[in-house]
Amino acid sequence: MRKRQGFTFVEILIGMVILSILMFVVYQVFHLLFGSRSRHSLVALTRRSFIQKDVKVGLRRLIYRLREGIQVLEPFPGLGGEELVFRDVTNQKIRIRREDSENRLISEKDEAGNWVREDQPTMVTVGTGSLPASLPVKMENCSSLHFTVLSPECVSIRVGLLQEIERGSFMTIVKLRNSSLAY
């Protein structure tokens, strides 16, 4: 019997078929994990995680901002609307609404009859220093917003959230913590 010095043509073909199958499987797994179109890709999951984190911070700021209020001015109790006007602890009129062009939730304060977007915290003088009384409300990816005023001290909020292909919503009821200061 002779000793063989290489591979036969059939062995090479079988090896190439096995290698191509393995490469196809690796490509599919890689595409699933890192493709931008896949719902379950790492990129999409990371992006969705950041969006959810921003929404959580925005909702927290919205709820804190409302709890600093003393009285809801518009809409009247029993009615609802796309924006909410209330007085805060500093007795300033504050409006919370959705900015349609930017798909974001914002807060504005009334300065001499004009609504000015809040960009900095409202500061309150305490003794010899000052402390932030409230933070401006900012929330990205807001597709819809509806307030229902249950009483001058209690508001129901429904926020629609937009996340790439998915839509979600959040609903809560907030009681103005400082409402006893209005009387």
N, C-alpha and C positions, 0 to 999 in steps of 0.2 A: 504494500500500500504506500501511496505517495503522501507526503506531508503537504498540507495546503498552506499557501502563503498569503491569502487575502480573503475577501468576502466575495460571495457570489452576487450576481445581479439581483436575484430574488431577495437575498438578505438585505441588500441596500434598499430595495423598494419597501420592504416591510419596516425597516428602521425609519425611512422617510415618512411613511404613513403614521407610524406611532408618534414621531416628532411633530408632525403637522397637527395631529389630534391634540396633543399636549399644548402646543402653541395656541390653538383655537380656544381651548378651555381657559388658559391663562389670560388671553386677550379678553374673553367674555367677563371673567371675574374682575379684571382691571377696569374694563369699561363700566361694569356695574358699580364699582366702588368710587371711581373718579370721573365718570361721565357727568356732564352738567345737566343732561336731560332726565336722568334717572331720579325718581323720588327718594330712593334709598342710597344715593351716592354720599360719600363722605363730604363732598363740597356742599351739596344741597342740605344735608343734615346740619353742617356747621353754620351755613347761612340761616337756616330756619332757627337754629339755637340762638343766634345773635338777634334775630328779629323778635323771638319770644322774650329774650332778655330786655330788649328795648321797650317792648309792649308792657312788660311787667313793671319796669321803672316808670313808664308813662302813666299807667293806671294807678300806681302807688302815689305819684305826685298829684294826680287828679283827685284821688280820694282825700289825701292830706289837705289839698287846697280847699276842697269843699268843707272839710271839717273845721277849717279856720273861719268859715263864714258865720255871720250872725243872723242873716235873713235873706231869703230868696225873693227877688224883686220881679223877675220875669222868667218864664210864664207864670201865670197865676195858679194857685193850688187847684188841682183837678185837671189841669191842661198840660200839654207837652209841646215840645218844639225841638228844633235843631240847635238852639243855643240857650245858654243859661246865664242870667244876670243876677248877681247877689252882692251883698255888702260883706266885706271881710272885717277882721278884728280892728284894722286901722280905719274903719268906716269908709273905705273906698269902694266904689262900684267896680266889680270885676265881671268880665264876660268870658265864658268858655265856649268855644265853637270849633267847628271843623273847617280848616282852610282847604277848599275844594281843589285849587290848583296844585297844592303840594301834597294832598292826601295825608294831612297831619292834623292833630288836635292841638290847639293853641289857647293860651289865656291872654286876655287884654285888660288893661285898666283904663278907666275914664279920666282923662286929663283935659279939663276945661271943655267938656262936651265932645271931645274926639277920643276914639278908641285907639290906644297905643299898645302894640304888642309888648308883653313882658319878656325881657331878656335877662334881667338881673333879679336876684331875690329882693323882696321888700324888707327893708331894715327897720327895726324898732329900737328906739333909744331906751336903754335900761340902765339907770344909775349914771355912771360916767362913760359907759361904752354903748355899743349897739350890737344887736343880735339879728340874724335873719328870721323874719316872721313867716315868710312863705317863699316857696320856690315857684318859678314859672312852670306852667304845664306845657309840656312838649311831648308829643307821641307820634311817631312815624307809622306808616302803613295802616292808617285809619280809613276804612272804606265807608263807614256810616256812623252817625251819632244821633242819639235821641234821648232827651231828658223828659221825664214825667215828674211834675211837682206834686207830691202827695200832700204836703202841708208846707207852711212857710219855713219849716225847719227840716224837712225830709224830702229827698230827691231820689228817684229811680233813674239809673243810667244804663243805657244799652249801647255798646260800642261794637261795631262791626270791624273785624280785622282782616287784612288781606295779606296772604303769605304765598307768593309765587302762584302755584296752581290751586291752593286750598283757600277756603274762606272759613273764618271762625267768628265767634261772637262772645261777648262778655257782658254779663248783666249783674248789677248790684244795687243795693239801696244804701244811701248814705244819710245819716242824721247829722245836721250841723251841730258840732259840739258846743260852740259858743252862742247858741241861739238864745240862751237866757239873758245875754247882754243886751239884746235888742229891746227889752221891755223896761 
